[in-house]
Every structure is written in C-alpha cells, then in structure tokens.
Amino acid sequence: MSSFFDSDSPTNLTEYSVSELSGSIKRTVEQAFDQVRVRGEISGYRGPHSSGHAYFSLKDDKARIDAVIWKGTMSRLKFRPEEGMEVIATGKVTTFPGSSKYQIVIETLEPAGAGALMALIEERKRKLGAEGLFDQARKRPLPYMPRIIGVVTSPTGAVIRDILHRISDRFPVHVIVWPVRVQGDGSGNEVAAAIEGFNAFAADGPIARPDLLIVARGGGSLEDLWTFNDEAVVRAAANSQIPLISAVGHETDWTLIDYASDQRAPTPTGAAEMAVPAKADLEASVSGLSARLKAAVTRQMDNRRHNVRALTRALPSLDQLLALPRRRFDEASAGLGRGLQMNTANKRRAFERTAAHLRPDVLSSRIYERRQKLSEHMIRAERIVERLIHRSAARVSSADASLRTLPGRLLSQVHRTQDRLTGLAGRADNALLADLRRRRSAIIAQDRILQSLSYRNVLKRGYALVRDMTGAPVKAASALSLNQAIAIEFADGSVNAMTTESGAPTPPQPARKRAEKHASPEPPKQGSLF
C-alpha cells in the first residue's frame, strides 16, 4: 500500500486509479465471499447463450443478484434451470470492473428441496394432462411377438446389457440401440430425438423400422431422473406411432414419460420381459397344444370308426342287395327275343298298311286337288289387286283436284296475313315512339337533378377540390403530410401541387381590404394551402 502514497498530496489519503480501485474491490469481494450458498428464485433465464454460458438473476422479495453459469459447469448440472424455479446456488461472488457490477459465479445448482421439484413435476403433469397426452385412449397395445425392438438408452451402462441378456434368454429378436445420454444438460433433447428418429424410419428402408420401443434408464435420485420429466421427452413419447415401453428407474420411481408411454415397466429387465414372450413357455404351450391336438384327432378317428362299423352292420349284405336286380335282369333277357319278334311283326303290318295307300291314282287325284286350289287363290289375288288399283286411282284424282285449287286459297291467306302484319307494324312504331318520348323525359329530369347536386356547380362558384395521388378526396388538412403530392381540381381543369408547412388559417377580411389587396399592382406569392 505504500506505493500508493503521494508526498505532494495535501492529505494522507491514498490516491487510486479507477483500475486499481476496481481490482482492489474485486479481490476483497472474492476473498470475503469465496464460497457461498444462495437461495433464490431464477429470473430472466432464457436458456444458454450461443457461447454456452447462461446469464440470469437470483431474486427474493427484497433484492436481486446477477448470476452466471459457465459452459463447462452447465454441462455438469443434474437438471436444467427454468424460469421461476426456486434453487440453492453454490459459488463465489465476484465483480465485473467494466460496469461496476457484482455477480455470483455458480458452480453447483440444486432445487430448493425435493418439494420444489415435485411441485414443478405436478405443474407440468397438470399442463400435459390437460392437453390429453396421458389419456388411455391414446395408448396402443404392445405387439405379442415383435420382430425388431428399438432401445433408447446409454450404450455404456448396465441397463442395455440387462435388456439384451433378458431378450436373448426369453426370445432372441433383432435389437437396434439408439445411444443417448440419460443424464445432464441436453440429454432430454437426445432422448426425444431418438424416439422421433425411430418413428421416422421407413418400413422398407436400409434400417428396418422397429415394432416396439423401450426407453430405459437405471435407478437414481429425482435429479438423476429429471431428463425423463422433460416436456420434449414426454411429447415425443406421446406422439410416437410405435408402441413404447418406459423403463426408468426402479419400481418406486415415477417420471412423466411413464404416464405418456403405452406401457410402464418397473425395471429395464421387466421391460424386456414385457417386450417378448418366453420362448420356453411358447414351446411348452405348442407341445401341449400339439399333444392335445393328436389326442383329439385320435379320439375323433376312433369315434368315426365305431360309427362306420355300426352303420355297416345295419346295411344288408351284397348278395341281398343284388338279388332283386339280378332277377329282373334275367327276366328281361328271357323276354328280349320274343319282344324283338313281336316288334318286327308290328312294324311290318304298319308298313303294309301305309304302302296300301301309296297308289298312282291316289297321288294323281291329290295333285289335281292341289292344282285347283292354287288356281282359285290366283284368281282371288288378281281381283284384290284390281280393287286396290281402282282405289289408288280415285285417291290420286281427288288429290289432283285439291292441288289445282290450292294456289288461290294460299294467295288469299297471304294477303290477309300481310294486311295484319302491316297493322301490327304501325302499332309497334307508335308504341316505340311513345316509350322513347317517356324515357327521354325521365332522363332529362334525372339529369337536371344530377346537375343540381353535382360538385362541379360548387367548383364554378370559385371553390376547388383537393385529391391525393390515388384520386381520393382530401377532407382535412391533417390527412396530408409534408411534401406530399396532391391534385387540385377547378371548374375548368386540374393542377398538381406539393404540400408545404402548415399555417394558421387566415381570418376573413372586410370587403374594402380585400378590394385593396386585389387592386395591389404586385401579385401575392403562393403560400400554404392549409
């Protein structure tokens, strides 16, 4: 401190530079508050900065202190800070000489008791439950025998080994592991991305889409399991199209992903048991069913055999069945010769009776009769044709007489129609002229009313109409801004102008002063329009 004394100073007070004083305060504060625990509410937290550091404040009902968490410390925190959370921060107090501020550099951060975390979990549970993410209707049944299982967990922990070992013992299937961090800052986003990534797999892609997902983590404290209370993880689990089993912690540990998943397992090993059936049990079940099937088939065959034997005993013997047909056949074969002889004799007699009628004189008489009938039919047809010809000639004569008198009748009818059309045309011309006069009178009256109401008559009395560049009328001076282009319409045309500074309206002047002003030889300069 002796180096700070100045012999020329009128007093014995030490003289410091600003940097020296700031550095001395910084060392004093850091030595006095090298390790402190501060309880307060997080305020102004907006997440990590682009550099990875987090800046916010801790406050209570009376005071406020700035806080900072460096990037390396941020990655080691067990849970992510949130706005409004009450926490206990451990670190050291230091100053920032550039702005004369002090702040606490946080090294560890923990909730202000388990009650604060539980309250946060309950609040988040109510919020997500109100959105329907925990409804039973959303939950899907697990596949009984999945072909591929996707596991979201840490690749280095004992959890994945327990799951693989249990699946291999029960029913070996293909397992795809998506490695993630299950604790620390950013682990929630990794778990959510893994669930969404499995759902994004195509069924026929290079990596087959799993039939079932398992999200697993070993046991731990409430802070250790905080990743699976993250809102992004819960939403990803609820929106998963693949059935999902949550296996986080031990049987007594509950996280929010357990409510959103399709099935909760008490442990990761229990999740593996839920995922696949026991192969030995299936084999034993199949063997039992096979034995039962063989026994049932044997019993059924025995029953059918007994039934067939009973039916055969009730049937007559083969000789009894063929005795009657054989007798009928013998009788028929014995009478077949006599029947052929009798049939031949009957046919011969019928042929002789028919041949007796086939004599030449009988045929000649039949031909003569048919020829007589044909001649009569031809004479009758000729008479009918002659009558038809006479009738057609009479019709043609009457039609010819009618056609000869047709031009006279048509000509008289044309004259009558022409006279009628001439009268109608005259009446139509008179009606049109009367309607035109009536409409012209109505239009003239409306035009007079329009002219009396037109703003152009007002312009003729010396007024002007101001429009903006869009053509809309300007009704007030306040609607215009400085140096705005306007158009002023007079009775005999329009001019363009620019607005200048606004001034107070000019009061009306007496007629004599206005006359003197107009009589002045020097023309007035153009001023403001408003």
C-alpha positions as CSV (number, residue, x, y, z in Angstrom):
1,M,0.0,0.0,0.0
2,S,3.0,2.3,0.5
3,S,3.4,2.6,-3.2
4,F,0.1,4.4,-3.4
5,F,1.1,7.4,-1.2
6,D,1.8,10.6,-2.8
7,S,4.2,13.1,-1.0
8,D,2.6,16.0,-2.8
9,S,-0.9,15.2,-1.6
10,P,-2.2,17.8,0.9
11,T,-3.8,14.9,2.9
12,N,-2.7,11.5,4.0
13,L,-5.5,9.7,1.9
14,T,-4.3,7.2,-0.6
15,E,-4.9,8.0,-4.2
16,Y,-6.0,5.2,-6.5
17,S,-6.6,4.9,-10.2
18,V,-10.0,3.5,-11.3
19,S,-8.5,0.2,-12.4
20,E,-6.6,-0.1,-9.1
21,L,-9.7,0.6,-7.1
22,S,-11.8,-1.8,-9.1
23,G,-9.2,-4.5,-8.8
24,S,-8.9,-4.0,-5.1
25,I,-12.7,-4.3,-4.7
26,K,-12.7,-7.4,-6.8
27,R,-10.0,-9.1,-4.7
28,T,-11.7,-8.1,-1.4
29,V,-15.1,-9.4,-2.5
30,E,-13.7,-12.7,-3.9
31,Q,-11.7,-13.2,-0.7
32,A,-14.7,-12.4,1.6
33,F,-17.2,-14.4,-0.5
34,D,-15.1,-17.2,-1.9
35,Q,-17.7,-19.9,-1.3
36,V,-21.3,-19.0,-0.6
37,R,-24.7,-20.7,-0.9
38,V,-27.5,-18.5,-2.1
39,R,-31.2,-19.4,-2.1
40,G,-33.5,-17.5,-4.5
41,E,-35.8,-17.6,-7.5
42,I,-34.4,-17.8,-11.1
43,S,-35.4,-14.7,-13.0
44,G,-34.7,-13.7,-16.6
45,Y,-33.5,-17.2,-17.7
46,R,-33.6,-17.5,-21.5
47,G,-31.5,-20.7,-21.9
48,P,-27.8,-21.0,-22.6
49,H,-26.2,-18.2,-24.7
50,S,-24.7,-19.0,-28.1
51,S,-21.3,-19.3,-26.3
52,G,-22.7,-22.0,-24.0
53,H,-22.8,-19.8,-20.9
54,A,-26.1,-18.9,-19.1
55,Y,-26.8,-15.5,-17.7
56,F,-29.8,-14.8,-15.4
57,S,-30.6,-13.4,-11.9
58,L,-31.5,-14.8,-8.5
59,K,-34.0,-12.8,-6.5
60,D,-36.2,-12.8,-3.5
61,D,-38.9,-10.3,-2.3
62,K,-36.3,-7.6,-1.4
63,A,-33.1,-8.0,-3.5
64,R,-31.7,-9.3,-6.7
65,I,-28.2,-10.5,-7.8
66,D,-26.8,-11.3,-11.2
67,A,-25.7,-14.9,-11.8
68,V,-23.7,-16.7,-14.5
69,I,-23.1,-20.4,-15.2
70,W,-20.1,-21.1,-17.4
71,K,-20.3,-23.5,-20.2
72,G,-18.3,-26.3,-18.5
73,T,-20.4,-26.1,-15.4
74,M,-23.6,-26.0,-17.4
75,S,-22.9,-29.4,-18.9
76,R,-22.4,-31.0,-15.5
77,L,-25.7,-29.8,-13.9
78,K,-28.1,-32.6,-13.0
79,F,-31.2,-30.7,-14.1
80,R,-31.8,-27.7,-16.4
81,P,-32.7,-24.3,-14.8
82,E,-36.1,-23.0,-15.5
83,E,-37.7,-19.6,-15.2
84,G,-39.4,-19.1,-11.8
85,M,-37.7,-22.2,-10.1
86,E,-36.5,-21.7,-6.5
87,V,-33.0,-23.0,-6.3
88,I,-29.9,-23.1,-4.0
89,A,-26.8,-22.0,-5.9
90,T,-23.3,-22.6,-4.6
91,G,-20.4,-20.5,-6.0
92,K,-18.3,-17.4,-5.4
93,V,-19.2,-13.7,-5.6
94,T,-17.0,-11.6,-8.0
95,T,-17.2,-8.2,-9.6
96,F,-17.1,-7.0,-13.2
97,P,-14.9,-3.9,-13.3
98,G,-16.1,-2.9,-16.7
99,S,-19.5,-1.9,-15.3
100,S,-19.0,-1.8,-11.6
101,K,-21.4,-4.7,-11.0
102,Y,-21.1,-7.8,-8.9
103,Q,-22.4,-11.3,-9.6
104,I,-22.3,-14.8,-8.4
105,V,-20.4,-17.4,-10.5
106,I,-22.5,-20.6,-9.9
107,E,-20.6,-23.9,-9.6
108,T,-23.4,-26.2,-8.4
109,L,-27.2,-25.7,-8.7
110,E,-29.9,-27.7,-6.9
111,P,-33.6,-27.2,-6.3
112,A,-34.6,-25.7,-3.0
113,G,-35.6,-29.1,-1.6
114,A,-37.4,-32.0,-3.2
115,G,-40.7,-30.3,-2.7
116,A,-39.8,-27.7,-5.4
117,L,-39.0,-30.4,-8.0
118,M,-42.2,-32.3,-7.1
119,A,-44.2,-29.1,-7.4
120,L,-42.6,-28.5,-10.8
121,I,-43.4,-32.0,-11.9
122,E,-47.0,-31.7,-10.7
123,E,-47.5,-28.4,-12.5
124,R,-46.0,-30.0,-15.7
125,K,-48.2,-33.1,-15.2
126,R,-51.3,-31.0,-15.0
127,K,-50.4,-29.0,-18.1
128,L,-49.6,-32.0,-20.3
129,G,-52.6,-34.0,-18.9
130,A,-54.9,-31.1,-19.8
131,E,-53.6,-31.5,-23.4
132,G,-54.7,-35.2,-23.4
133,L,-51.2,-36.6,-23.6
134,F,-51.9,-39.1,-20.8
135,D,-55.3,-40.3,-22.0
136,Q,-55.8,-44.0,-22.0
137,A,-57.5,-43.8,-25.4
138,R,-54.1,-42.8,-26.9
139,K,-52.3,-45.9,-25.6
140,R,-51.7,-48.8,-28.1
141,P,-51.4,-52.5,-27.3
142,L,-48.0,-54.0,-27.4
143,P,-47.2,-56.4,-30.2
144,Y,-47.2,-60.0,-28.9
145,M,-44.2,-61.1,-30.9
146,P,-42.2,-58.2,-32.3
147,R,-39.6,-58.8,-35.0
148,I,-37.4,-55.8,-34.2
149,I,-37.1,-53.9,-30.9
150,G,-35.6,-50.3,-30.7
151,V,-33.9,-49.4,-27.4
152,V,-33.2,-45.8,-26.3
153,T,-30.6,-45.8,-23.5
154,S,-27.0,-45.2,-22.7
155,P,-24.7,-47.7,-24.6
156,T,-22.2,-47.9,-21.7
157,G,-24.5,-48.7,-18.7
158,A,-25.6,-51.9,-17.3
159,V,-29.2,-51.3,-18.5
160,I,-28.6,-52.2,-22.1
161,R,-26.7,-55.4,-21.1
162,D,-29.6,-56.4,-18.9
163,I,-32.1,-55.8,-21.6
164,L,-30.1,-57.7,-24.3
165,H,-29.4,-60.6,-21.9
166,R,-33.0,-60.9,-20.9
167,I,-34.3,-60.8,-24.5
168,S,-31.7,-63.3,-25.6
169,D,-32.8,-65.7,-22.8
170,R,-36.6,-65.3,-23.4
171,F,-37.0,-64.9,-27.2
172,P,-34.0,-63.8,-29.3
173,V,-35.0,-61.0,-31.7
174,H,-33.2,-58.2,-33.6
175,V,-32.4,-55.2,-31.3
176,I,-31.5,-51.7,-32.5
177,V,-29.8,-49.5,-29.9
178,W,-30.0,-45.7,-30.2
179,P,-27.2,-44.4,-27.9
180,V,-28.2,-41.3,-25.8
181,R,-27.2,-39.5,-22.7
182,V,-29.7,-40.3,-19.9
183,Q,-28.5,-37.5,-17.5
184,G,-27.2,-34.0,-17.7
185,D,-27.9,-30.9,-19.8
186,G,-29.2,-31.7,-23.3
187,S,-30.0,-35.3,-22.5
188,G,-33.7,-34.7,-22.8
189,N,-33.4,-33.4,-26.4
190,E,-31.3,-36.5,-27.3
191,V,-33.9,-38.9,-25.9
192,A,-36.7,-37.0,-27.7
193,A,-34.7,-37.0,-31.0
194,A,-34.1,-40.8,-30.6
195,I,-37.8,-41.5,-30.2
196,E,-38.7,-39.3,-33.2
197,G,-35.8,-40.9,-35.2
198,F,-37.1,-44.4,-34.7
199,N,-40.6,-43.3,-35.8
200,A,-39.1,-41.7,-39.0
201,F,-37.6,-45.0,-40.2
202,A,-39.3,-46.3,-43.3
203,A,-40.6,-49.9,-43.3
204,D,-38.6,-50.8,-46.4
205,G,-35.6,-48.6,-45.6
206,P,-32.0,-49.7,-45.1
207,I,-32.6,-49.9,-41.3
208,A,-35.9,-51.6,-40.6
209,R,-38.5,-49.8,-38.5
210,P,-38.9,-51.3,-35.0
211,D,-42.1,-52.9,-34.0
212,L,-41.6,-51.8,-30.3
213,L,-39.6,-49.1,-28.5
214,I,-38.1,-49.3,-25.0
215,V,-36.8,-46.1,-23.3
216,A,-34.7,-47.3,-20.3
217,R,-32.5,-46.0,-17.6
218,G,-31.2,-47.3,-14.2
219,G,-32.3,-46.1,-10.8
220,G,-31.2,-42.8,-9.3
221,S,-32.4,-39.8,-7.4
222,L,-35.1,-37.4,-8.5
223,E,-32.4,-35.1,-10.0
224,D,-30.8,-38.0,-11.8
225,L,-34.1,-39.0,-13.4
226,W,-35.0,-35.4,-14.3
227,T,-34.3,-36.0,-18.0
228,F,-37.4,-38.1,-18.3
229,N,-39.6,-35.4,-16.9
230,D,-38.6,-33.1,-19.7
231,E,-41.5,-31.8,-21.7
232,A,-39.9,-32.6,-25.1
233,V,-39.4,-36.3,-24.0
234,V,-43.0,-36.6,-22.8
235,R,-44.4,-35.1,-26.1
236,A,-42.2,-37.4,-28.2
237,A,-43.3,-40.5,-26.2
238,A,-47.0,-39.4,-26.5
239,N,-46.7,-38.8,-30.3
240,S,-44.8,-42.0,-31.0
241,Q,-46.6,-44.1,-33.6
242,I,-44.6,-47.2,-32.5
243,P,-45.8,-48.7,-29.2
244,L,-43.4,-47.6,-26.4
245,I,-42.5,-49.1,-23.0
246,S,-40.9,-46.8,-20.4
247,A,-38.5,-48.4,-18.0
248,V,-36.9,-45.6,-16.0
249,G,-35.5,-46.2,-12.5
250,H,-36.8,-48.7,-10.1
251,E,-40.3,-49.8,-9.4
252,T,-41.0,-47.0,-6.9
253,D,-39.6,-44.3,-9.3
254,W,-42.2,-42.5,-11.4
255,T,-41.5,-39.9,-14.2
256,L,-43.7,-38.1,-16.6
257,I,-42.7,-40.4,-19.5
258,D,-44.4,-43.3,-17.6
259,Y,-47.8,-41.5,-18.0
260,A,-47.3,-40.8,-21.7
261,S,-45.9,-44.3,-22.7
262,D,-48.1,-47.1,-23.8
263,Q,-46.8,-49.4,-21.0
264,R,-44.7,-48.8,-17.9
265,A,-42.2,-51.4,-16.7
266,P,-41.0,-51.4,-13.1
267,T,-37.4,-52.0,-14.2
268,P,-35.5,-52.3,-17.6
269,T,-35.4,-56.1,-17.1
270,G,-39.2,-56.0,-16.7
271,A,-39.4,-54.1,-19.9
272,A,-37.5,-56.8,-21.7
273,E,-39.9,-59.4,-20.3
274,M,-42.9,-57.4,-21.4
275,A,-41.5,-56.9,-24.9
276,V,-41.1,-60.6,-25.9
277,P,-42.7,-63.8,-24.7
278,A,-40.7,-66.6,-23.1
279,K,-39.6,-69.0,-25.8
280,A,-39.6,-72.0,-23.4
281,D,-43.2,-71.2,-22.4
282,L,-44.2,-70.9,-26.1
283,E,-42.5,-74.2,-26.9
284,A,-44.2,-75.9,-23.9
285,S,-47.5,-74.4,-24.9
286,V,-47.1,-75.5,-28.5
287,S,-46.1,-79.0,-27.3
288,G,-49.1,-79.2,-25.1
289,L,-51.4,-78.0,-27.8
290,S,-49.8,-80.5,-30.3
291,A,-50.4,-83.3,-27.8
292,R,-53.9,-82.3,-27.2
293,L,-54.5,-82.0,-31.0
294,K,-53.1,-85.5,-31.6
295,A,-55.3,-86.9,-28.8
296,A,-58.3,-85.1,-30.2
297,V,-57.7,-86.5,-33.7
298,T,-57.2,-90.0,-32.4
299,R,-60.4,-89.8,-30.4
300,Q,-62.3,-88.4,-33.4
301,M,-61.0,-91.2,-35.7
302,D,-62.0,-93.8,-33.2
303,N,-65.4,-92.4,-32.9
304,R,-65.8,-92.2,-36.6
305,R,-64.5,-95.8,-37.0
306,H,-67.1,-97.0,-34.5
307,N,-69.9,-95.1,-36.2
308,V,-68.9,-96.6,-39.6
309,R,-68.9,-100.1,-38.2
310,A,-72.3,-99.6,-36.6
311,L,-73.6,-98.3,-40.0
312,T,-72.1,-101.3,-41.9
313,R,-73.8,-103.7,-39.5
314,A,-77.2,-102.1,-40.3
315,L,-76.7,-102.4,-44.1
316,P,-77.8,-105.6,-45.9
317,S,-75.3,-107.9,-47.5
318,L,-74.1,-107.6,-51.1
319,D,-76.0,-110.7,-52.3
320,Q,-79.2,-109.4,-50.7
321,L,-78.7,-106.0,-52.5
322,L,-78.1,-107.6,-55.9
323,A,-80.7,-110.4,-55.7
324,L,-83.7,-108.4,-56.9
325,P,-81.9,-106.5,-59.7
326,R,-80.3,-109.8,-60.9
327,R,-83.8,-111.4,-61.1
328,R,-85.2,-108.5,-63.1
329,F,-82.2,-108.7,-65.5
330,D,-82.8,-112.4,-66.0
331,E,-86.5,-111.9,-66.7
332,A,-85.8,-109.1,-69.1
333,S,-83.1,-111.1,-71.0
334,A,-85.5,-114.1,-71.3
335,G,-88.3,-111.9,-72.8
336,L,-86.0,-109.9,-75.1
337,G,-86.2,-112.5,-78.0
338,R,-89.9,-112.7,-78.0
339,G,-90.2,-108.9,-77.8
340,L,-88.0,-108.4,-80.9
341,Q,-90.1,-110.8,-82.9
342,M,-93.3,-109.2,-81.9
343,N,-91.9,-105.7,-82.6
344,T,-90.8,-106.7,-86.0
345,A,-94.2,-108.2,-86.9
346,N,-95.9,-105.0,-85.7
347,K,-93.7,-102.8,-87.8
348,R,-94.2,-105.0,-90.9
349,R,-98.0,-104.7,-90.5
350,A,-97.8,-100.9,-90.2
351,F,-95.6,-100.6,-93.2
352,E,-98.1,-102.7,-95.3
353,R,-101.0,-100.5,-94.2
354,T,-99.1,-97.4,-95.3
355,A,-98.0,-98.9,-98.6
356,A,-101.6,-99.8,-99.5
357,H,-102.4,-96.0,-99.7
358,L,-99.4,-95.2,-101.9
359,R,-101.1,-95.9,-105.4
360,P,-100.6,-93.8,-108.6
361,D,-104.3,-92.9,-108.9
362,V,-104.4,-91.6,-105.3
363,L,-101.3,-89.4,-106.0
364,S,-102.8,-88.1,-109.2
365,S,-106.1,-87.1,-107.5
366,R,-104.2,-85.3,-104.7
367,I,-102.1,-83.4,-107.2
368,Y,-105.3,-82.4,-109.2
369,E,-107.0,-81.1,-106.0
370,R,-103.9,-79.0,-105.0
371,R,-103.7,-77.5,-108.5
372,Q,-107.5,-76.5,-108.4
373,K,-106.9,-74.8,-105.0
374,L,-103.9,-72.9,-106.4
375,S,-105.9,-71.6,-109.4
376,E,-108.6,-70.3,-107.2
377,H,-106.1,-68.5,-105.0
378,M,-104.5,-66.8,-108.0
379,I,-107.9,-65.6,-109.4
380,R,-108.8,-64.2,-106.0
381,A,-105.4,-62.4,-105.7
382,E,-105.9,-60.8,-109.2
383,R,-109.3,-59.4,-108.1
384,I,-107.9,-58.0,-104.9
385,V,-105.0,-56.2,-106.9
386,E,-107.5,-54.7,-109.3
387,R,-109.6,-53.3,-106.5
388,L,-106.6,-51.8,-104.9
389,I,-105.5,-50.1,-108.2
390,H,-109.0,-48.6,-108.6
391,R,-108.9,-47.2,-105.1
392,S,-105.5,-45.7,-105.5
393,A,-106.5,-44.0,-108.8
394,A,-109.5,-42.4,-107.1
395,R,-107.3,-41.0,-104.3
396,V,-104.9,-39.6,-106.9
397,S,-107.7,-37.9,-108.8
398,S,-109.1,-36.2,-105.7
399,A,-105.7,-35.1,-104.6
400,D,-105.0,-33.6,-108.1
401,A,-108.3,-31.6,-107.9
402,S,-107.4,-30.3,-104.4
403,L,-103.9,-29.2,-105.6
404,R,-105.4,-27.3,-108.6
405,T,-107.5,-25.1,-106.2
406,L,-104.6,-24.7,-103.7
407,P,-102.8,-21.6,-105.2
408,G,-106.0,-19.4,-105.0
409,R,-106.5,-20.3,-101.3
410,L,-102.9,-19.7,-100.4
411,L,-102.8,-16.3,-102.2
412,S,-105.9,-15.1,-100.3
413,Q,-104.4,-16.2,-97.0
414,V,-101.1,-14.4,-97.8
415,H,-103.0,-11.2,-98.5
416,R,-104.8,-11.4,-95.2
417,T,-101.6,-12.1,-93.3
418,Q,-99.8,-9.2,-95.0
419,D,-102.6,-6.7,-94.1
420,R,-102.5,-7.9,-90.4
421,L,-98.7,-7.6,-90.3
422,T,-98.9,-4.0,-91.7
423,G,-101.3,-3.0,-89.0
424,L,-99.2,-4.5,-86.3
425,A,-96.1,-2.8,-87.6
426,G,-97.8,0.6,-87.4
427,R,-99.0,0.0,-83.9
428,A,-95.5,-1.1,-82.9
429,D,-93.9,2.0,-84.3
430,N,-96.4,4.2,-82.4
431,A,-95.7,2.3,-79.2
432,L,-91.9,2.6,-79.6
433,L,-92.1,6.4,-80.3
434,A,-94.3,6.9,-77.2
435,D,-92.0,4.9,-75.0
436,L,-88.9,6.8,-76.3
437,R,-90.6,10.1,-75.5
438,R,-91.4,8.9,-72.0
439,R,-87.9,7.7,-71.3
440,R,-86.3,10.9,-72.8
441,S,-88.4,13.0,-70.4
442,A,-87.4,10.8,-67.4
443,I,-83.7,11.1,-68.3
444,I,-83.9,14.9,-68.8
445,A,-85.5,15.2,-65.3
446,Q,-82.8,13.0,-63.7
447,D,-80.1,14.9,-65.4
448,R,-81.4,18.1,-64.0
449,I,-81.4,16.7,-60.5
450,L,-77.8,15.3,-61.1
451,Q,-76.6,18.7,-62.3
452,S,-78.1,20.4,-59.3
453,L,-76.4,18.0,-56.9
454,S,-73.0,17.8,-58.8
455,Y,-69.9,19.2,-57.1
456,R,-69.0,20.8,-60.4
457,N,-71.6,23.5,-59.8
458,V,-69.8,24.2,-56.5
459,L,-66.4,24.5,-58.4
460,K,-68.0,27.0,-60.8
461,R,-68.7,29.3,-57.8
462,G,-64.9,29.5,-57.1
463,Y,-64.2,26.5,-54.9
464,A,-61.6,23.8,-55.6
465,L,-61.4,20.0,-54.8
466,V,-58.2,18.5,-53.4
467,R,-57.3,14.9,-54.2
468,D,-54.3,12.7,-53.2
469,M,-52.3,10.8,-55.8
470,T,-54.7,7.9,-55.6
471,G,-57.6,10.1,-56.6
472,A,-59.3,10.0,-53.2
473,P,-60.7,13.4,-52.0
474,V,-58.8,15.0,-49.0
475,K,-61.3,16.1,-46.4
476,A,-59.0,17.5,-43.7
477,A,-55.5,19.2,-43.7
478,S,-54.4,16.7,-41.0
479,A,-54.7,13.9,-43.6
480,L,-51.8,15.3,-45.6
481,S,-48.1,15.2,-44.7
482,L,-45.3,17.5,-45.6
483,N,-44.1,17.4,-49.3
484,Q,-47.0,15.2,-50.4
485,A,-48.1,15.4,-54.0
486,I,-51.7,16.4,-54.4
487,A,-54.1,17.4,-57.3
488,I,-56.3,20.4,-57.2
489,E,-59.4,20.4,-59.4
490,F,-61.0,23.7,-60.5
491,A,-64.1,24.1,-62.6
492,D,-62.0,24.5,-65.8
493,G,-59.3,21.9,-65.1
494,S,-56.8,20.4,-62.6
495,V,-53.3,21.3,-61.5
496,N,-50.7,19.4,-59.4
497,A,-49.0,20.7,-56.3
498,M,-46.8,19.9,-53.3
499,T,-47.8,20.5,-49.6
500,T,-45.6,22.8,-47.5
501,E,-45.5,23.7,-43.8
502,S,-49.0,24.2,-42.4
503,G,-50.0,27.6,-41.0
504,A,-52.9,29.1,-39.1
505,P,-56.0,29.8,-41.1
506,T,-56.3,33.4,-42.4
507,P,-59.2,35.2,-40.8
508,P,-61.8,36.7,-43.1
509,Q,-61.1,40.3,-44.1
510,P,-63.5,43.2,-44.8
511,A,-64.6,43.7,-48.4
512,R,-62.7,47.0,-48.6
513,K,-59.4,45.4,-47.6
514,R,-59.9,42.6,-50.0
515,A,-60.5,45.1,-52.7
516,E,-57.4,47.0,-51.9
517,K,-55.4,43.8,-51.8
518,H,-56.7,42.7,-55.2
519,A,-56.0,46.2,-56.5
520,S,-52.4,46.0,-55.5
521,P,-50.1,46.0,-58.5
522,E,-47.8,43.3,-57.1
523,P,-49.4,39.8,-57.3
524,P,-49.3,37.9,-54.0
525,K,-47.0,34.9,-53.7
526,Q,-48.3,31.4,-53.4
527,G,-48.5,30.3,-49.7
528,S,-49.6,27.3,-47.9
529,L,-52.8,25.6,-49.0
530,F,-53.7,24.7,-45.4
